Amino acid sequence: MHEKLVRGEYPSLREMALAFRISTRQAEREIEYLRRVFRAPLKYSRKYGGYYYAEPFEFPLLFG
């Protein structure tokens, strides 16, 4: 999903749920986790019906 977000696509909760074989409720929890733990600037677009990065974002390197 990160790659889709970086490319400017707007993945929906349903799309995330199908891709990862989880419920849409679990997809919501994952979005919240990314916001809380990684401080991902994820926003929802009503216009496009999906999520996007409000500013450039990359995951921090865990091992370097």
C-alpha positions in Angstrom: 0.0 0.0 0.0 2.9 2.3 0.7 3.9 2.2 -2.9 0.4 3.1 -4.1 0.4 6.0 -1.6 3.8 7.2 -2.8 2.6 7.0 -6.5 -0.4 9.3 -5.6 -3.0 6.6 -5.7 -5.8 6.6 -3.1 -6.3 3.1 -1.8 -9.6 2.6 0.1 -10.1 0.5 3.3 -11.9 -2.1 1.1 -8.9 -2.3 -1.2 -6.5 -2.7 1.7 -8.7 -5.3 3.3 -8.9 -7.4 0.1 -5.1 -7.1 -0.6 -4.2 -8.3 2.9 -7.2 -10.6 3.5 -8.3 -8.7 6.6 -11.5 -7.0 7.6 -12.1 -3.4 6.8 -12.2 -2.8 10.6 -8.7 -4.3 10.8 -7.6 -2.1 7.9 -8.9 1.0 9.9 -6.8 -0.2 12.9 -3.7 -0.5 10.7 -4.2 3.0 9.4 -4.4 4.3 13.0 -1.3 2.2 13.9 0.7 3.8 11.1 -0.4 7.3 12.2 0.4 6.7 15.9 3.6 4.6 15.7 5.2 5.8 12.5 3.6 9.3 12.5 2.5 8.6 8.9 0.7 11.7 7.5 -2.2 9.7 6.3 -5.4 11.6 5.4 -8.7 10.5 3.9 -9.9 12.0 0.6 -13.7 12.1 0.2 -13.2 13.2 -3.4 -11.2 10.1 -4.3 -12.6 7.7 -1.7 -9.3 6.6 -0.3 -6.2 7.5 1.7 -3.2 9.6 0.7 0.0 11.0 2.3 -0.6 14.7 3.2 3.2 15.2 2.8 6.1 13.1 1.6 6.7 10.1 3.9 9.1 7.2 4.0 9.3 4.5 6.7 12.4 4.8 9.0 15.1 2.2 8.6 14.8 -0.3 11.4 18.2 -1.8 10.8 21.0 0.1 9.2 
